[in-house]
């Protein structure tokens, strides 16, 4: 809730709410008076007296209004609600009936539905709070992923995923548990495909109960689970692509899965197929903000890859599609990445960074958007910040396709950390693209393994025979590098250049 758009409008209300909730959960509710709240939450002096200063009462009224606003929109699906009774400073925690979380998909578009069950509990009261928190956070995070419909956190009479899927109208079922014993807390979760009942993903972690202060552990764990499941390169989309459902509208479903295949493979063939599928969906009248942003993305990248007969027209169309998506959904991180991509291709570095930062802020838990934003920010000149976003993306979803490691390999080469560069480059598997063998060759050369490096460079030249004629042009086509960074790259290429004729 503290990270919601509603609460972010007022830092003072956030501090007020965080303080009274934390004190209540810590068993110190009896200390919450107008005087203590004023001093501890609002920073009033020790001489604060509510008889002459109504700031605490005014702030409490604003917090109540913010809570009403939050539960009317962003938190309308929450099962556990916080209430602040009038005239009091001790919050109440109230359970409500399970419901369906709002989805970015309008109507019955795509059969990508996840049922989140309330996590089971074994242990003390702290385990119950952790289980409730994680269930709520996972459901809320998943609902932020475009295309997913989320039901829950819900309870079910059966633990059989096939039965749960039928009863709650969802293809995927997420079940989990929190156990507390001997000072340790065990978190576990598994995702099942209700079509056959088989488990398609599972994760677990054991943490020291002493680390469960505030909600940092729960936030980290829930965000990671949601990211691995809901990302475009996540478990749900991959499973849906492997085993498509026949119960959805084929045009849009085909477009979604084609775009997922492009994200997974990242090559020209899958890009072309995604663009065609999205074009067909739009011609059929399917023009949701997500479809508009996807089509804008494919048109912009086609222009960048030299696959367009009229690159400027494609860039203009991509920009228009992204702006239409934002007009319908101002929080579309995907649309911001499209605008950032268009700006990068045009060498509008500052504008590219701005749109990328907007994308990261709009959806900071979506690994694909974070990776794209990080790539845009790094390529437009802020290399350190871009790398930080890329690493956060991979932390959230370690299942990312290998090409996401390309810039991380380049980053290590530019600081002469060749062993780390080789480790990153070894994860790049993009047939038909030069970056994987190129960075492996450069890292091997830096480590002194010249013969192996030449074998990798032979693969590069088989794809692009002219690469060594002007490597700087390749490195800087859509990248704003410093002279020092370019110099580091060129130093690694020196051992790989053909020997001059005697």
C-alpha positions in Angstrom: 0.0 0.0 0.0 2.8 2.4 0.9 4.2 1.9 -2.7 0.8 2.6 -4.3 0.1 5.7 -6.5 -2.5 6.8 -4.0 -0.2 6.9 -1.0 2.8 8.2 -3.0 1.0 11.5 -3.4 1.6 12.4 0.3 4.8 11.4 2.0 3.5 12.6 5.4 0.5 10.3 5.1 2.8 7.5 4.3 4.9 8.1 7.3 1.8 8.5 9.5 0.3 5.2 8.3 3.6 3.3 8.4 4.2 4.4 12.0 0.8 3.5 13.5 0.7 0.1 11.7 4.2 -0.8 12.7 3.6 0.2 16.4 0.4 -1.8 16.4 2.0 -4.9 14.9 4.8 -4.6 17.4 2.3 -4.7 20.3 2.7 -1.1 21.3 -0.8 0.1 20.3 -1.5 1.5 23.8 1.2 4.1 23.2 -0.5 5.6 20.1 -1.7 9.0 21.3 -2.0 12.3 19.5 1.2 13.4 21.3 3.3 10.3 20.4 2.1 10.3 16.7 2.9 13.9 16.4 6.4 13.5 17.8 7.4 10.2 16.2 5.5 10.2 12.8 5.2 13.9 12.0 8.5 15.2 13.6 6.9 17.6 16.0 8.9 18.9 18.9 8.9 17.4 22.4 6.7 20.3 23.5 4.0 19.4 21.0 0.5 19.9 22.4 -2.6 18.9 20.5 -4.7 21.5 22.2 -2.9 24.2 20.3 -1.8 22.3 17.1 -4.4 20.3 15.1 -1.9 18.9 12.6 -2.2 15.3 13.9 -6.0 15.3 13.7 -5.8 16.8 10.2 -3.3 14.3 9.1 -5.4 11.4 10.5 -8.4 12.7 8.5 -6.3 12.8 5.3 -5.0 9.2 6.0 -8.6 8.0 6.3 -9.4 9.7 3.0 -6.3 8.1 1.4 -7.3 4.7 2.7 -10.8 5.1 1.2 -9.3 6.2 -2.2 -6.8 3.3 -2.2 -9.5 0.6 -1.5 -11.8 2.2 -4.1 -9.2 1.6 -6.9 -5.8 0.0 -6.4 -6.7 -2.0 -3.4 -10.3 -2.9 -4.2 -9.4 -6.6 -4.3 -7.5 -6.7 -1.0 -8.7 -9.4 1.4 -7.0 -7.8 4.4 -7.9 -4.1 4.9 -6.6 -1.4 7.2 -9.1 0.9 8.8 -8.5 4.0 11.0 -11.6 4.6 13.1 -12.6 8.2 13.5 -11.1 9.9 16.6 -8.5 7.1 17.1 -4.9 6.4 16.1 -4.9 2.6 16.5 -5.6 0.9 13.1 -7.8 -2.1 12.7 -7.2 -5.0 10.3 -10.3 -6.3 8.7 -10.7 -9.3 6.4 -13.0 -9.1 3.4 -14.3 -11.6 0.9 -12.0 -12.9 -1.8 -12.5 -11.3 -5.2 -11.0 -11.0 -8.6 -8.2 -8.5 -9.0 -8.5 -5.9 -11.8 -6.7 -6.9 -15.0 -5.2 -4.8 -17.7 -7.0 -7.0 -20.2 -10.5 -5.8 -21.1 -13.1 -8.5 -21.4 -12.5 -12.1 -22.3 -9.4 -11.7 -24.3 -6.7 -14.1 -23.3 -6.8 -17.3 -21.2 -3.9 -16.4 -19.0 -5.6 -16.6 -15.6 -3.8 -17.2 -12.3 -5.7 -18.2 -9.1 -3.7 -17.3 -6.0 -4.8 -19.3 -3.0 -4.3 -18.0 0.5 -1.0 -19.5 1.7 -1.3 -22.2 4.3 0.1 -21.7 7.8 1.9 -23.8 10.4 3.4 -22.1 13.4 2.8 -19.0 15.4 0.8 -15.8 14.8 3.8 -14.3 13.0 3.6 -17.0 10.4 -0.1 -16.2 9.8 0.7 -12.5 9.2 3.6 -13.5 6.8 1.3 -15.8 4.9 -1.4 -13.2 4.6 1.1 -10.5 3.5 2.8 -12.7 0.9 -0.6 -13.9 -0.6 -1.8 -10.3 -0.9 1.5 -9.1 -2.4 1.8 -11.8 -5.0 -1.7 -11.3 -6.2 -1.3 -7.6 -6.3 2.1 -7.8 -8.1 0.7 -10.3 -10.7 -2.2 -8.1 -11.4 0.3 -5.4 -12.6 1.5 -7.7 -15.4 -0.2 -7.0 -18.7 -2.5 -9.7 -19.9 -2.8 -11.6 -16.7 -6.2 -12.1 -15.0 -5.7 -12.7 -11.3 -8.2 -14.3 -8.9 -7.7 -14.1 -5.2 -6.2 -14.5 -2.7 -8.9 -17.1 -2.4 -9.8 -20.1 -0.4 -10.8 -23.4 -1.9 -12.5 -26.6 -0.6 -10.1 -28.8 -2.5 -6.3 -28.7 -2.8 -6.5 -30.4 -6.3 -5.4 -27.8 -8.9 -7.8 -29.3 -11.5 -10.8 -28.9 -9.1 -9.6 -25.4 -8.1 -9.2 -24.4 -11.7 -12.8 -25.5 -12.5 -14.3 -23.9 -9.4 -12.5 -20.5 -9.7 -12.3 -20.3 -13.5 -8.5 -20.2 -13.8 -6.0 -22.1 -15.8 -3.0 -21.7 -13.4 -3.2 -22.2 -9.7 -0.6 -20.9 -7.2 -0.5 -22.6 -3.8 1.9 -21.9 -1.0 2.7 -22.2 2.6 4.5 -20.5 5.5 5.9 -22.6 8.3 7.5 -21.2 11.5 9.7 -23.4 13.8 12.8 -23.0 16.0 13.4 -19.4 14.9 13.2 -20.2 11.2 10.5 -19.5 8.7 10.0 -21.6 5.6 8.4 -20.0 2.5 7.3 -22.2 -0.3 5.1 -21.9 -3.4 4.2 -23.9 -6.5 2.3 -23.2 -9.7 0.1 -25.9 -11.4 -1.5 -26.0 -14.7 -5.1 -27.0 -14.0 -5.5 -28.4 -17.5 -3.6 -31.5 -16.5 -2.9 -30.8 -12.8 0.9 -31.0 -13.2 3.3 -28.6 -11.3 5.1 -26.3 -13.7 7.1 -24.2 -11.2 8.1 -24.3 -7.6 10.3 -22.3 -5.2 11.2 -22.3 -1.5 13.4 -20.4 0.9 14.2 -20.6 4.6 14.8 -17.3 6.5 15.7 -16.4 10.0 12.6 -15.2 11.8 14.7 -12.3 13.2 15.0 -10.9 9.7 11.2 -10.5 9.4 11.1 -6.9 10.6 8.8 -4.7 8.6 7.8 -6.4 5.4 11.1 -6.3 3.4 11.5 -10.1 3.2 7.9 -10.7 2.2 8.1 -7.9 -0.4 11.3 -9.3 -1.9 10.0 -12.8 -2.0 6.6 -12.0 -3.4 8.0 -9.7 -6.0 10.4 -12.4 -7.2 7.6 -15.0 -7.4 5.3 -12.7 -9.3 8.1 -11.8 -11.7 9.1 -15.4 -12.5 5.5 -16.2 -13.2 4.1 -13.1 -14.9 7.0 -11.8 -17.0 6.7 -12.0 -20.8 9.6 -14.4 -20.4 8.0 -16.0 -17.4 6.5 -19.4 -16.5 2.8 -18.6 -17.4 3.5 -17.3 -20.9 6.0 -20.0 -21.6 3.5 -22.7 -20.6 0.7 -21.1 -22.5 2.9 -21.0 -25.6 3.8 -24.6 -25.2 0.3 -25.7 -24.6 -2.2 -23.1 -26.0 -5.8 -23.2 -24.8 -8.6 -23.6 -27.3 -11.0 -21.5 -25.2 -9.8 -18.1 -26.1 -10.2 -15.6 -29.0 -7.6 -17.0 -31.5 -6.5 -13.7 -33.1 -5.4 -11.9 -29.9 -4.1 -15.1 -28.3 -2.0 -15.8 -31.4 -0.6 -12.2 -31.2 0.2 -12.6 -27.5 2.0 -15.8 -28.0 3.9 -14.6 -31.1 5.1 -11.6 -29.1 6.1 -13.9 -26.2 8.1 -16.0 -28.7 9.9 -12.8 -29.9 10.8 -11.9 -26.3 12.0 -15.4 -25.8 14.2 -15.7 -28.9 14.9 -12.1 -29.7 15.7 -12.7 -33.4 14.5 -11.3 -36.7 12.3 -14.3 -37.6 10.3 -14.2 -34.3 10.2 -10.3 -34.6 8.7 -10.6 -38.1 6.1 -13.2 -36.9 5.1 -11.1 -33.9 4.6 -8.0 -36.1 2.4 -9.9 -38.5 0.3 -11.5 -35.8 -0.2 -8.1 -34.1 -1.1 -6.5 -37.4 -3.7 -9.2 -37.9 -5.1 -8.7 -34.5 -5.4 -4.9 -35.0 -7.0 -5.4 -38.4 -9.6 -7.6 -36.6 -10.4 -4.6 -34.4 -8.4 -5.7 -31.3 -6.8 -2.5 -30.2 -6.3 -2.7 -26.4 -3.4 -0.6 -24.9 -1.3 -3.7 -24.6 -1.7 -4.7 -28.2 -1.0 -1.1 -29.3 2.2 -1.0 -27.3 3.3 -4.4 -28.6 2.8 -3.4 -32.2 4.6 -0.1 -31.5 7.5 -2.2 -30.1 7.8 -4.5 -33.1 7.6 -1.6 -35.6 10.3 0.4 -33.8 12.7 -2.6 -33.5 12.1 -3.5 -37.2 13.4 -0.1 -38.1 16.4 -0.5 -35.8 17.2 -4.0 -37.3 17.1 -2.6 -40.9 14.1 -4.8 -41.6 11.9 -1.9 -42.7 11.4 -0.5 -46.2 10.7 2.9 -44.7 12.3 3.2 -41.3 11.2 6.7 -40.7 7.5 5.8 -41.4 7.8 2.8 -39.0 9.3 5.0 -36.3 6.5 7.5 -36.7 3.9 4.7 -36.6 5.6 3.2 -33.4 5.5 6.6 -31.7 1.8 7.1 -32.6 0.9 3.6 -31.4 2.6 4.2 -28.1 0.9 7.5 -27.5 -2.5 6.0 -28.3 -1.7 3.3 -25.7 -0.7 5.9 -23.1 -3.9 7.9 -23.8 -5.9 4.8 -22.8 -3.6 3.6 -20.1 -1.4 6.4 -18.7 0.5 3.8 -16.6 1.6 1.7 -19.5 5.3 0.9 -18.9 5.4 -0.8 -22.3 4.4 2.3 -24.2 7.1 4.3 -22.5 9.7 1.7 -23.6 8.5 2.1 -27.2 8.9 5.9 -27.0 12.3 5.4 -25.5 13.3 3.0 -28.3 12.2 5.5 -30.9 14.2 8.3 -29.3 17.3 6.1 -29.0 17.2 5.2 -32.7 16.9 8.9 -33.4 19.9 9.6 -31.1 17.7 11.7 -28.8 19.7 10.5 -25.8 18.0 12.6 -23.1 14.5 11.8 -24.3 15.3 8.1 -24.5 16.5 8.2 -20.8 13.4 10.0 -19.7 11.0 7.6 -21.3 13.0 4.6 -20.0 13.0 6.1 -16.4 9.2 6.6 -16.8 8.8 2.9 -17.8 10.9 1.7 -14.8 8.8 3.9 -12.5 5.5 2.8 -13.9 6.1 -0.9 -13.4 9.2 -1.6 -11.2 8.4 -5.3 -10.8 8.2 -6.3 -14.5 11.5 -7.8 -15.5 11.1 -7.4 -19.3 10.2 -3.7 -18.9 13.1 -3.2 -16.4 15.6 -4.9 -18.7 14.4 -2.8 -21.7 14.5 0.4 -19.6 18.0 -0.5 -18.4 19.2 -1.2 -22.0 17.8 2.2 -23.1 19.3 4.1 -20.2 22.8 2.5 -20.7 22.8 2.9 -24.4 21.8 6.6 -24.1 24.7 7.4 -21.9 24.0 6.6 -18.2 25.8 3.2 -18.2 25.9 2.7 -14.4 22.1 3.2 -13.9 21.3 1.1 -16.9 23.4 -1.8 -15.6 21.7 -1.5 -12.2 18.2 -1.9 -13.8 19.4 -4.9 -15.9 20.8 -6.6 -12.8 17.6 -6.0 -10.9 15.6 -7.4 -13.8 17.7 -10.6 -13.7 17.3 -10.8 -10.0 13.6 -10.7 -10.3 13.5 -13.2 -13.1 16.6 -15.5 -13.5 14.7 -17.2 -16.3 15.3 -14.3 -18.7 16.5 -15.3 -22.2 20.3 -15.4 -22.7 20.5 -12.3 -24.9 19.6 -10.2 -21.9 23.3 -10.7 -20.8 24.7 -8.9 -23.8 25.2 -5.5 -22.3 26.4 -7.1 -19.0 29.1 -8.8 -21.0 30.0 -5.5 -22.7 30.0 -3.7 -19.4 32.6 -6.2 -18.0 34.8 -5.9 -21.1 34.9 -2.1 -20.8 36.3 -2.3 -17.3 38.8 -5.1 -18.2 37.0 -7.7 -16.1 37.4 -10.4 -18.7 36.6 -13.4 -16.6 33.2 -12.0 -15.6 32.7 -10.9 -19.3 33.3 -14.4 -20.5 30.8 -15.7 -17.9 28.1 -13.3 -19.1 28.9 -13.9 -22.8 28.7 -17.7 -22.3 25.0 -17.2 -21.5 24.2 -15.4 -24.8 22.7 -17.8 -27.3 21.2 -15.9 -30.2 21.8 -17.8 -33.5 22.4 -15.4 -36.4 23.5 -12.6 -34.1 27.1 -11.4 -33.6 27.0 -10.3 -30.0 27.5 -13.7 -28.3 30.5 -14.9 -30.2 31.9 -11.3 -30.4 32.0 -10.8 -26.7 33.2 -14.3 -26.1 36.1 -13.6 -28.5 36.9 -10.3 -26.9 36.9 -11.8 -23.3 39.0 -14.7 -24.4 41.5 -12.4 -26.1 41.7 -10.4 -22.9 42.4 -13.5 -20.9 45.2 -14.5 -23.3 43.3 -17.4 -25.0 43.9 -16.1 -28.5 43.3 -19.3 -30.5 39.9 -19.8 -28.9 39.2 -16.2 -29.4 39.9 -16.4 -33.1 37.5 -19.3 -33.4 34.7 -17.2 -31.9 35.7 -14.2 -34.2 35.5 -16.5 -37.2 31.8 -17.0 -36.3 31.3 -13.3 -36.1 32.8 -12.7 -39.5 30.7 -15.5 -41.0 27.7 -13.5 -39.9 29.1 -10.0 -40.7 32.2 -10.2 -42.9 32.8 -6.4 -42.7 32.7 -6.2 -38.9 36.4 -5.5 -38.4 36.4 -2.8 -41.1 34.7 -0.4 -38.8 33.8 -1.9 -35.4 33.3 1.5 -33.9 30.3 2.0 -36.2 28.8 -1.2 -34.9 29.3 -0.3 -31.3 27.9 3.2 -31.6 25.0 2.8 -34.0 22.4 3.2 -31.2 24.8 3.7 -28.3 26.2 6.8 -26.7 29.6 5.6 -25.5 32.5 7.6 -24.1 35.9 7.7 -25.7 37.3 5.6 -22.8 34.6 2.9 -23.3 35.3 2.8 -27.0 39.0 2.6 -26.4 38.5 -0.4 -24.0 36.5 -2.3 -26.7 39.1 -1.6 -29.4 41.9 -2.8 -27.2 40.2 -6.2 -26.9 39.8 -6.4 -30.6 43.5 -5.7 -31.4 44.7 -9.4 -31.0 41.9 -10.5 -33.3 42.7 -8.3 -36.3 44.4 -10.1 -39.3 48.1 -9.7 -39.3 49.4 -7.0 -41.7 51.0 -8.4 -44.8 54.9 -8.5 -44.6 
